[in-house]
C-alpha cells in the first residue's frame, strides 16, 4: 500500500475518474444497467473513502486537542510516511504534547513544594471562600486549635465565637489580636488576613500566631522599665525630702531652748527651718504633679476624626511656636507636597503631637547659635501620608533611641528637658489611636527626624 499522502490522493482521484467515466459510458451507451449500477456504487464508495482519508488530519488534531483538554499527555503522534508536511505536523504535535507534559510536571512539583511548606510552617493558616467553606488548613492551625480537620469556618464557634466574628470582620491586609480560650488555657492570637480571587470567586487567607509568650516578655520588660523610671523619679523627690526632714529635726534639737515651760528658737534657725519646709513643700507638689502626669498618660482620648488640610495644620503649629523660635533664634520651615494634601484624623490631637515634638526640638537646639526646625509632609510610598519634624541639633545617641518613648524617661536626657517625661510616650499613644505610627531617626551631630505616618 502506498503511504505517501500526495501520491495516494492522486491515485484515488484517477481511479475515481476512471470509475466515474465507465459508469457514465455504461449508463449512456449500453444496456448493462446492473454493471452501471455497481460502478455507481463503487464511485460513491470511492468518494466516501477519499473524504475519510483526507479528514485524517482533522481526526489527528481532534485527538490532540482532547489530550490537552483532559490532560492526557500519554499520546504520541508518530510519522506514517505520508510526506514531509505530515512528518512536520506529527513532530510539532508531539513537541507541544511534551511541552504540556513538562509544564504539568513542573506545576505538580511546585504544588507539592508549596503544600509541604504550608503544612510545615509554624504559623497556622486557614483559607475559605465566601460561603465559609474551608479550602485549606495546615498542620499548625490544626495543632493550635486542637482539631483533626475543619470543613467550615463557622465550626470554630465551638472554640470561640469571638474568634469567628473577628475572622469574618477582618478585612484584607489588616491585623488584629484576639484572646481565645482553648482547654482552660488562654491564648493571645495575632491574626492577619489577605483576600484573593480564583476563578471569579473570592477567598480569604487568615494566618494565626500565638504571641502569648512574646506579649508576656514585652509586658515584663515594660513593667521593669516603668518601675525603674518611677523609682528614679520618686527617689529623686523622696531623698531630698527625707534629708531636709532630718535637717529640720536637727535644727529644732540644737537651736531650741526650754524656758518657763515654753520653747524658744534662735532667729537664724527659724529662717533655716522655714526654707527647709518650703523646699519640702515644693518638692511634694512636684511629686504630686508627677503622679498626675502618670494619671493623664493613662487616659488618651479617642480621636474625633475629621478631614483637614495638612498645610493649614503645620502653619498653625508654626505660628503657635513663633515666639519661642524668635527667642532662641530658631528658623521654622514648613513644606507640604502637594499643597492640597489632606488627611482624616483628629486635628487637635495631631497638633498636640506636633507641639510636643517641636518642644523637644527646641530643647535639642537650646545651646546652638542658630538652628532650623523643618515641618514637611508628603505622600510616601504605598500611599501613606507622612509628616516629618526635623531639627539640625546634636542628635540622639543610638543607645538612647529605644528608650525615648518610655514613659517618664529621665528628664535630664536629650529630648526630655525638665518636663514630666511623657510627651513622646503620649504622642506615640495618640498616633496608635489613629492607627498610625510615630518613629524616630537620628544621627549624632547631624540632627533628628520624627515621622508621623498615617
Protein Blocks (a to p, Z undefined) as FASTA:
>chain_A
ZZbfklmmmmmmmmmmmmmmmmmmmmmmmcclklmmmmmmmmmmmmmmmmmmmmmmmmmm
mmmmmmmmnopakbccddehiajklmmmmmmmmmmmmmmmmmmmmmmmmmmmmmmmmmmp
cbdcddddfkopafbdcfklmmmnopabdfbfklmmmmommlmmmmmmpcghiacddddd
eehiacddddddddddeehiacdddddddfklmmmmmmmmmmmmmmmmmmmmmmmmmmmm
mmmmmmmmmmmmmmccceehiacddfklmmmmmmmmmmmmmmmmmmmmmmmmmmmmmmcc
ddddddddfklmmmmmmmmmmmmmmmnopacddddddfklccdddfklmmmmmmmmmmmm
mmmmmmgfbdcddddddddehhiacdddddfbebjafklmmmmmpghiafkbghkljano
lmmmmmmmmmmmnopacdddddehkbccddddZZ
